[in-house]
Amino acid sequence: MTYIKTIFCSALMLAANSASALDISSSDTQHEFSVDTQIELDKFYDREIIKFEFVKKNWELEFDTRNYKFNDISDVLQLETTIGKSDPLNAYSLNLVENESVCYDLKGAPTQSQDLVTVYVDGKEITVGEGLTNLEFDGVDRVGKYSNFDVELKFEPVSLSDDYCKGIIKMSIEIEI
């Protein structure tokens, strides 16, 4: 986006310099020109992410009563785009935006069990606010470039006072243009 703004500003400066040059050689009459710009982003940038989801879509947590924890979950995160094979755009980042979990007792009061999940992507632990950068796509299919990630959620044990737990994990993809 910065690249486009630079070109746009340069074009305006060129137009302003050309108008000054014309104005200097003409009479003392001055004219004011207003500049109006309208950019249709959908025509300006036509590449898009068409799929960013887990293969399983829904996870059923199973509880391991012997270790008093939820069993770990493994899944594949799929990324598909409309970026063509000949397009030089190949770098992107995967970020963990949110990872929260908390457990409650029978009365609904929060217990000591919090932040129960550690997220691993392709064997690397990622934390909130951090992620994997300078990634490259795995390949190209008939629609565009794609990548697949092995994701594992590893759970910590809960306490005996926990009656139910809830949590959320959010990830984002940033394509570098």
Short mmCIF file of the C-alpha atoms (twelve columns), coordinates in Angstrom:
data_MODEL
# 
_entry.id   MODEL 
# 
loop_
_atom_site.group_PDB 
_atom_site.id 
_atom_site.type_symbol 
_atom_site.label_atom_id 
_atom_site.label_alt_id 
_atom_site.label_comp_id 
_atom_site.label_asym_id 
_atom_site.label_seq_id 
_atom_site.Cartn_x 
_atom_site.Cartn_y 
_atom_site.Cartn_z 
_atom_site.pdbx_PDB_model_num 
ATOM 1   C CA . MET A 1   0.000   0.000   0.000   1 
ATOM 2   C CA . THR A 2   2.872   2.386   0.691   1 
ATOM 3   C CA . TYR A 3   4.219   1.822   -2.801  1 
ATOM 4   C CA . ILE A 4   0.911   2.856   -4.358  1 
ATOM 5   C CA . LYS A 5   0.685   6.005   -2.210  1 
ATOM 6   C CA . THR A 6   4.192   7.013   -3.267  1 
ATOM 7   C CA . ILE A 7   3.341   6.704   -6.931  1 
ATOM 8   C CA . PHE A 8   0.103   8.609   -6.435  1 
ATOM 9   C CA . CYS A 9   1.803   11.489  -4.579  1 
ATOM 10  C CA . SER A 10  4.517   11.677  -7.213  1 
ATOM 11  C CA . ALA A 11  1.920   11.913  -9.948  1 
ATOM 12  C CA . LEU A 12  0.211   14.804  -8.153  1 
ATOM 13  C CA . MET A 13  3.502   16.632  -7.697  1 
ATOM 14  C CA . LEU A 14  4.293   16.203  -11.385 1 
ATOM 15  C CA . ALA A 15  0.902   17.626  -12.319 1 
ATOM 16  C CA . ALA A 16  1.407   20.540  -9.929  1 
ATOM 17  C CA . ASN A 17  4.860   21.294  -11.373 1 
ATOM 18  C CA . SER A 18  3.498   21.167  -14.913 1 
ATOM 19  C CA . ALA A 19  0.647   23.515  -13.967 1 
ATOM 20  C CA . SER A 20  3.153   25.954  -12.382 1 
ATOM 21  C CA . ALA A 21  5.276   25.910  -15.492 1 
ATOM 22  C CA . LEU A 22  2.256   26.750  -17.626 1 
ATOM 23  C CA . ASP A 23  1.134   29.410  -15.195 1 
ATOM 24  C CA . ILE A 24  4.535   31.179  -15.178 1 
ATOM 25  C CA . SER A 25  4.588   31.554  -18.943 1 
ATOM 26  C CA . SER A 26  0.992   32.836  -19.133 1 
ATOM 27  C CA . SER A 27  -0.535  36.096  -17.957 1 
ATOM 28  C CA . ASP A 28  -1.069  37.118  -14.326 1 
ATOM 29  C CA . THR A 29  -4.411  35.301  -14.179 1 
ATOM 30  C CA . GLN A 30  -4.384  32.450  -11.698 1 
ATOM 31  C CA . HIS A 31  -6.595  29.390  -11.743 1 
ATOM 32  C CA . GLU A 32  -7.277  26.977  -8.911  1 
ATOM 33  C CA . PHE A 33  -7.803  23.325  -9.742  1 
ATOM 34  C CA . SER A 34  -9.284  20.884  -7.266  1 
ATOM 35  C CA . VAL A 35  -8.151  17.288  -7.340  1 
ATOM 36  C CA . ASP A 36  -10.595 14.474  -6.651  1 
ATOM 37  C CA . THR A 37  -9.563  10.837  -6.505  1 
ATOM 38  C CA . GLN A 38  -11.677 7.724   -6.290  1 
ATOM 39  C CA . ILE A 39  -10.073 4.299   -6.073  1 
ATOM 40  C CA . GLU A 40  -12.118 1.148   -6.536  1 
ATOM 41  C CA . LEU A 41  -10.179 -1.280  -4.368  1 
ATOM 42  C CA . ASP A 42  -11.793 -4.395  -5.819  1 
ATOM 43  C CA . LYS A 43  -10.476 -3.453  -9.281  1 
ATOM 44  C CA . PHE A 44  -7.184  -2.178  -7.937  1 
ATOM 45  C CA . TYR A 45  -6.216  -5.382  -6.116  1 
ATOM 46  C CA . ASP A 46  -7.924  -8.523  -7.401  1 
ATOM 47  C CA . ARG A 47  -5.986  -11.181 -5.469  1 
ATOM 48  C CA . GLU A 48  -7.730  -12.616 -2.437  1 
ATOM 49  C CA . ILE A 49  -7.718  -15.325 0.205   1 
ATOM 50  C CA . ILE A 50  -10.526 -17.708 -0.665  1 
ATOM 51  C CA . LYS A 51  -10.007 -20.286 2.082   1 
ATOM 52  C CA . PHE A 52  -8.471  -20.104 5.538   1 
ATOM 53  C CA . GLU A 53  -9.885  -22.894 7.673   1 
ATOM 54  C CA . PHE A 54  -9.206  -26.116 9.506   1 
ATOM 55  C CA . VAL A 55  -9.922  -29.401 7.748   1 
ATOM 56  C CA . LYS A 56  -11.992 -30.802 10.655  1 
ATOM 57  C CA . LYS A 57  -13.976 -27.532 11.108  1 
ATOM 58  C CA . ASN A 58  -15.253 -28.721 14.530  1 
ATOM 59  C CA . TRP A 59  -13.285 -30.279 17.319  1 
ATOM 60  C CA . GLU A 60  -14.672 -32.583 19.971  1 
ATOM 61  C CA . LEU A 61  -12.597 -32.387 23.118  1 
ATOM 62  C CA . GLU A 62  -12.040 -35.696 24.824  1 
ATOM 63  C CA . PHE A 63  -11.147 -35.707 28.492  1 
ATOM 64  C CA . ASP A 64  -8.351  -37.933 29.790  1 
ATOM 65  C CA . THR A 65  -9.512  -38.786 33.332  1 
ATOM 66  C CA . ARG A 66  -6.215  -40.453 34.235  1 
ATOM 67  C CA . ASN A 67  -4.187  -37.268 33.600  1 
ATOM 68  C CA . TYR A 68  -7.115  -34.923 34.290  1 
ATOM 69  C CA . LYS A 69  -6.646  -32.980 31.055  1 
ATOM 70  C CA . PHE A 70  -8.102  -32.697 27.582  1 
ATOM 71  C CA . ASN A 71  -6.469  -34.791 24.888  1 
ATOM 72  C CA . ASP A 72  -4.309  -32.860 22.443  1 
ATOM 73  C CA . ILE A 73  -5.811  -31.984 19.054  1 
ATOM 74  C CA . SER A 74  -4.106  -32.232 15.672  1 
ATOM 75  C CA . ASP A 75  -5.538  -30.679 12.523  1 
ATOM 76  C CA . VAL A 76  -4.505  -29.143 9.214   1 
ATOM 77  C CA . LEU A 77  -5.025  -25.434 8.545   1 
ATOM 78  C CA . GLN A 78  -5.573  -24.714 4.854   1 
ATOM 79  C CA . LEU A 79  -4.830  -21.448 3.050   1 
ATOM 80  C CA . GLU A 80  -5.949  -20.973 -0.554  1 
ATOM 81  C CA . THR A 81  -5.648  -17.790 -2.626  1 
ATOM 82  C CA . THR A 82  -6.322  -16.512 -6.129  1 
ATOM 83  C CA . ILE A 83  -2.683  -15.480 -6.504  1 
ATOM 84  C CA . GLY A 84  -1.524  -16.921 -9.820  1 
ATOM 85  C CA . LYS A 85  1.597   -18.952 -10.502 1 
ATOM 86  C CA . SER A 86  3.317   -16.142 -12.397 1 
ATOM 87  C CA . ASP A 87  2.511   -13.572 -9.704  1 
ATOM 88  C CA . PRO A 88  5.733   -12.653 -7.830  1 
ATOM 89  C CA . LEU A 89  3.796   -12.230 -4.574  1 
ATOM 90  C CA . ASN A 90  4.936   -15.130 -2.420  1 
ATOM 91  C CA . ALA A 91  5.484   -13.865 1.146   1 
ATOM 92  C CA . TYR A 92  2.960   -13.911 3.977   1 
ATOM 93  C CA . SER A 93  2.689   -14.198 7.749   1 
ATOM 94  C CA . LEU A 94  0.572   -16.394 10.033  1 
ATOM 95  C CA . ASN A 95  -0.247  -14.824 13.399  1 
ATOM 96  C CA . LEU A 96  -1.916  -15.981 16.581  1 
ATOM 97  C CA . VAL A 97  -4.343  -13.175 17.427  1 
ATOM 98  C CA . GLU A 98  -6.058  -14.642 20.476  1 
ATOM 99  C CA . ASN A 99  -5.586  -17.670 22.734  1 
ATOM 100 C CA . GLU A 100 -7.695  -17.568 25.863  1 
ATOM 101 C CA . SER A 101 -9.164  -20.284 28.029  1 
ATOM 102 C CA . VAL A 102 -10.617 -20.279 31.502  1 
ATOM 103 C CA . CYS A 103 -12.380 -22.817 33.699  1 
ATOM 104 C CA . TYR A 104 -15.243 -22.309 36.168  1 
ATOM 105 C CA . ASP A 105 -16.544 -24.083 39.253  1 
ATOM 106 C CA . LEU A 106 -20.131 -25.228 39.769  1 
ATOM 107 C CA . LYS A 107 -21.209 -21.766 40.979  1 
ATOM 108 C CA . GLY A 108 -19.795 -20.114 37.841  1 
ATOM 109 C CA . ALA A 109 -16.784 -18.529 39.523  1 
ATOM 110 C CA . PRO A 110 -13.485 -18.641 37.594  1 
ATOM 111 C CA . THR A 111 -10.930 -21.096 38.963  1 
ATOM 112 C CA . GLN A 112 -7.139  -21.099 38.813  1 
ATOM 113 C CA . SER A 113 -7.122  -23.046 35.532  1 
ATOM 114 C CA . GLN A 114 -6.468  -20.519 32.753  1 
ATOM 115 C CA . ASP A 115 -4.524  -20.404 29.522  1 
ATOM 116 C CA . LEU A 116 -4.763  -24.157 29.088  1 
ATOM 117 C CA . VAL A 117 -3.716  -24.375 25.425  1 
ATOM 118 C CA . THR A 118 -0.332  -24.086 23.732  1 
ATOM 119 C CA . VAL A 119 -0.518  -23.721 19.938  1 
ATOM 120 C CA . TYR A 120 2.052   -25.296 17.612  1 
ATOM 121 C CA . VAL A 121 2.146   -24.660 13.870  1 
ATOM 122 C CA . ASP A 122 4.374   -26.958 11.826  1 
ATOM 123 C CA . GLY A 123 6.097   -27.955 15.061  1 
ATOM 124 C CA . LYS A 124 6.841   -24.382 16.202  1 
ATOM 125 C CA . GLU A 125 5.136   -22.847 19.231  1 
ATOM 126 C CA . ILE A 126 3.434   -19.529 18.515  1 
ATOM 127 C CA . THR A 127 2.158   -17.062 21.079  1 
ATOM 128 C CA . VAL A 128 -0.345  -14.206 20.932  1 
ATOM 129 C CA . GLY A 129 1.059   -11.228 19.074  1 
ATOM 130 C CA . GLU A 130 3.690   -13.369 17.418  1 
ATOM 131 C CA . GLY A 131 3.622   -15.831 14.623  1 
ATOM 132 C CA . LEU A 132 5.463   -17.161 11.634  1 
ATOM 133 C CA . THR A 133 6.774   -14.551 9.193   1 
ATOM 134 C CA . ASN A 134 8.254   -14.597 5.693   1 
ATOM 135 C CA . LEU A 135 6.411   -17.807 4.840   1 
ATOM 136 C CA . GLU A 136 6.217   -18.965 1.245   1 
ATOM 137 C CA . PHE A 137 3.373   -20.832 -0.410  1 
ATOM 138 C CA . ASP A 138 3.554   -24.637 -0.637  1 
ATOM 139 C CA . GLY A 139 2.363   -24.817 -4.222  1 
ATOM 140 C CA . VAL A 140 -0.058  -23.732 -6.929  1 
ATOM 141 C CA . ASP A 141 -3.246  -25.443 -8.047  1 
ATOM 142 C CA . ARG A 142 -5.728  -24.452 -10.778 1 
ATOM 143 C CA . VAL A 143 -7.138  -21.592 -8.654  1 
ATOM 144 C CA . GLY A 144 -3.963  -20.119 -7.162  1 
ATOM 145 C CA . LYS A 145 -1.232  -20.449 -4.570  1 
ATOM 146 C CA . TYR A 146 -1.914  -22.448 -1.397  1 
ATOM 147 C CA . SER A 147 -0.355  -23.669 1.843   1 
ATOM 148 C CA . ASN A 148 -1.192  -26.285 4.454   1 
ATOM 149 C CA . PHE A 149 -0.101  -26.125 8.088   1 
ATOM 150 C CA . ASP A 150 -0.021  -28.890 10.678  1 
ATOM 151 C CA . VAL A 151 -1.554  -27.393 13.814  1 
ATOM 152 C CA . GLU A 152 -1.431  -28.996 17.228  1 
ATOM 153 C CA . LEU A 153 -3.175  -27.796 20.371  1 
ATOM 154 C CA . LYS A 154 -1.603  -29.130 23.557  1 
ATOM 155 C CA . PHE A 155 -3.637  -28.866 26.752  1 
ATOM 156 C CA . GLU A 156 -2.484  -28.363 30.329  1 
ATOM 157 C CA . PRO A 157 -4.143  -30.326 33.159  1 
ATOM 158 C CA . VAL A 158 -7.158  -28.786 34.897  1 
ATOM 159 C CA . SER A 159 -7.843  -28.782 38.634  1 
ATOM 160 C CA . LEU A 160 -10.339 -30.901 40.536  1 
ATOM 161 C CA . SER A 161 -12.483 -27.822 41.234  1 
ATOM 162 C CA . ASP A 162 -13.118 -27.180 37.499  1 
ATOM 163 C CA . ASP A 163 -16.615 -28.044 36.318  1 
ATOM 164 C CA . TYR A 164 -16.474 -26.550 32.835  1 
ATOM 165 C CA . CYS A 165 -14.020 -24.667 30.670  1 
ATOM 166 C CA . LYS A 166 -14.285 -22.472 27.599  1 
ATOM 167 C CA . GLY A 167 -11.802 -20.847 25.301  1 
ATOM 168 C CA . ILE A 168 -11.072 -19.266 21.951  1 
ATOM 169 C CA . ILE A 169 -8.201  -19.340 19.481  1 
ATOM 170 C CA . LYS A 170 -7.965  -16.864 16.578  1 
ATOM 171 C CA . MET A 171 -5.377  -16.801 13.811  1 
ATOM 172 C CA . SER A 172 -4.827  -14.372 10.973  1 
ATOM 173 C CA . ILE A 173 -2.994  -14.347 7.652   1 
ATOM 174 C CA . GLU A 174 -1.245  -11.251 6.292   1 
ATOM 175 C CA . ILE A 175 -0.221  -11.272 2.664   1 
ATOM 176 C CA . GLU A 176 2.625   -8.859  2.038   1 
ATOM 177 C CA . ILE A 177 1.944   -6.713  -1.019  1 
# 
